[in-house]
Each structure stands twice: as structure tokens, then as C-alpha cells.
Amino acid sequence: MKNSKTLKILIIFGLLTGCSFDSKTGIWDSSKGEKERIASIKDKQNSLLRSKKVYSSKAIYYDEILSNIPVVLSKPINIINWKMPNLNEQNFKGNIYLSGVSNNFFKKKIGKKKFSFSKPMTSPVINSNYIILADDTGTIFNISKKGKLIWKKNIYKKVYKKIYKNLSLSIYEDLLFVSDNIGFIYSINIKTGKILWIKNHGIPIKSQIKLFDNKIYLINQDNRIICLDSSSGTKIWDVRTVSSFIKSQNFLASAISKKGELFILNSSGDLISLSAYTGNLFWSINVTPSLYAHDKDFFKSSDIVIEGDNIYFSTTTSLFSYSSTNGYMNWQVDINSTSTPIIDKNNVFIVSDNGFFANVDKISGKIIWLIDTLKILKKKKRATNISGFILGSGKVYITTSNGYLISGSASTGKTESFIKIGDVINIAPVISNGSLFVLTENSRLLGFN
């Protein structure tokens, strides 16, 4: 169903120049202002331990939908390098070659879990020779595919030691690029671990780090979109969008098309299209279902997936398809999920937060089938959330927050088996060179093939 919502241009939308990017020589600012900023971040993190849940979306329950319609899948593609969150700039994964999960060939604890409230929110990045991941102290580990430590690096001085670090990692042009929830952005030589440059943005970063055409793209907690030069970290442009009263604790969505269109979803629920080269606005629209301000303040979504001339994403209320050229909505399906959709041929695969695996027709938005994947677990183990999923050689692999890896058919949706991981899992698995990797909350990395 087409929705011809009138597109709105953001009231506050323009270039700003007041953002602080210190030079490398002045990066470790011990000024009173920086100490006060760090104290404020620490207080906010500590408040997570004392806070009570004051808002949650209404629980959504479904009836299973079965179907005999044949589902056509593409031939699995062997992915060697998993260089950034959700694989690439478009967050498009598709059907990836996976040899299987019967053999747990890799099991290693890497790093620490120092903060009781912390949870990893970004997957490892992998190339042909290395696996790179980070723990909640901000230490980055580069290990071989046999588990041997090649190097580790922690840039944080004493004033930052008591703050939980949530890092986002991307490999680009054989360099590692990092951003964090404090406001640091830096580049590392992937072979040696040498720091090439560091910038202190001064405001926490709230998106995964994306790279395109020698530029870095980020969104900070005030919904400001930032573009930096990848060789030096120098700011090229930044654009402010409408902020929300409550700062998101989750990563904000972003994707970049091969034509250089940047799409973001900010914490107010604004879906925005702009030029990745100049920051010029193409269009914007608000996707929240309510006009009430508090709904916008609690907005939460998956990442954005670009496929052809359309974009797809899911929220705590619905799965959406929009035209990437003009922002018109193609369709909306009431499936609540914060997992990133996977597109393959005419299928949009999504797993709801409460465990229903759905196949939605890419053109019409019609649900082909909807299957409860958690019913394979014992009843007392079903009270959990889905932390992510991936498509591997025609099968879906789903991770749960209580430590299970569930697999099923992507052709029929039928759940087939599960593996008990044990540790809490907060992020989706990744696939590299026919093997599946799962990172747990306790910094354990497991590999299956």
C-alpha cells in the first residue's frame, strides 16, 4: 500500500562549525571542561544501575502463518572479508555461504567484561588474515583465525578508565577505523596496531562507523551527522537534525548507497536522505506512528538496508519499505523488530523481537509465512529476546539474549535445531569464509563450521 505522506524539511537543518576536533597533540585534554564532561558521562552510565524501566512498547503476539508457496533463494555467496557492521555500506547481506555449524572449531575468551551493565553492540570485523574485536574497557584485539594475539591497543588515559567503552569498528583500505561512546574517532594500522590519528569530537557517537569514498560518516547523540576525511580525521562537513529529549542508548541507523546517497534514522524517528559528498538534503520524513513527543523520544530501529531503489528497516512497531529516490512509503507490516532485515531475491526476512521468523514479499509487503522459532526451546527458556540473525546457505541462524543459536529453513521458515551457547548474546552473528562467528557478552568468541 502506497502512503503519500507529505515530505517535510527539517526546521533545523544546516551546517555547523562549532564541533570540537582536537589535534592529535591536544587529544588528552585535562582541562576542567573535559573532566566535567567525563564525570557527566560516568554519572549517566552509573544511573543505568539504579534506573527502573519507565517505558516499554506494548508486547506484540502473533499467530503463525503457514504457507506452501515455494520460496526461491539466490545461490549463496562466499564472503571472505566482513569489514564493517552489517558487512557493507548498504547493510545488505543476502544469502551467504556457510559450510554448517556442527563443528565448534573456535572457542576463546578475548578481553574483559569490567562493567556489569555493559553489552557489546558491534560484531567483530574480519579480513582474510585477522579477526578484530573490542571489549568494554576499550581495548582492541587483533587475533589470527587460530586465536593467536597479533596486537592489542587501548588509547584511553586515566581520566577515562572508569567509563564503559562501546566501540564501533570498520576496516577500510587495509586500515582500522574506530569510534566510541565518549566521542573519540581514530585510525589504526591494521598490521602493526600503530595509531595513525586521533580526534576528540567532544560528544558521544551514537552510530556505527561507516566509510565511503575516503570519508567517515557518523551520527552523534545530538543527532548531528558528521563527515570526516579518512586520511586525517579532518571534518569535511556536518549537519544538525532535530534532536530528541532522551539520548538513545542504541546505535542510530545509517547506510550509504553505491551512488553516494546517505540515509540515516535519528533518535527522533526522522528518516533522512542527503548527499554523502556535500551533506545537502534530498528529503526527510518522520516514521514514528504517533504525534506524541514521548514516542519520538523512545524511538528505536534496526539498521537501514539499501536494495535497488528501495530501503528497508524495522522498528519496535513495524517493518517498512520506502522509495530511496523520493521517500514515499511502499508498504508497512506490523512486525516489531530491531534486527536488521535481510533481503534475498523477492524475500524480506525479519525476526521479531519475540522470536517470530517472517518472510515478507518484497514488492507487496504481504507476509508469506510467520513461524515461532522459540517453540523449539523448553517453555521456561522462551522468555527471551532475539539479538540478531543471519542467512547462511539457505538457512537462518538466530541468536537469543539468553544464549541460544537457533537454526531453521529460509525456504519454509521451519525451525530445525538449536545449540546452547550459554553466555548472553547481544549482537547478530557474522559469517566469513564459510564459518559462523558468535561474540558473547562475556567476550567469548565462538566459531562454527
Secondary structure as UniProt FT lines:
FT   STRAND          14..15
FT   HELIX           24..26
FT   HELIX           32..50
FT   TURN            85..86
FT   TURN            89..90
FT   STRAND          104..109
FT   TURN            116..117
FT   STRAND          125..126
FT   STRAND          131..134
FT   TURN            136..137
FT   STRAND          140..143
FT   TURN            145..146
FT   STRAND          149..153
FT   HELIX           158..160
FT   TURN            161..162
FT   STRAND          168..172
FT   TURN            173..174
FT   STRAND          175..179
FT   STRAND          184..189
FT   TURN            190..192
FT   STRAND          195..200
FT   STRAND          210..212
FT   TURN            213..214
FT   STRAND          215..220
FT   TURN            221..222
FT   STRAND          224..229
FT   TURN            230..232
FT   STRAND          235..240
FT   STRAND          252..256
FT   TURN            258..259
FT   STRAND          261..265
FT   TURN            267..268
FT   STRAND          270..275
FT   TURN            276..278
FT   STRAND          281..286
FT   HELIX           293..297
FT   STRAND          305..307
FT   TURN            308..309
FT   STRAND          310..315
FT   STRAND          319..323
FT   TURN            324..326
FT   STRAND          329..333
FT   STRAND          342..344
FT   TURN            345..346
FT   STRAND          347..351
FT   TURN            353..354
FT   STRAND          356..361
FT   TURN            362..364
FT   STRAND          367..372
FT   HELIX           374..376
FT   HELIX           379..381
FT   STRAND          386..392
FT   TURN            393..394
FT   STRAND          395..400
FT   TURN            401..402
FT   STRAND          404..409
FT   TURN            410..412
FT   STRAND          415..420
FT   STRAND          430..432
FT   STRAND          434..439
FT   TURN            441..442
FT   STRAND          444..448
//
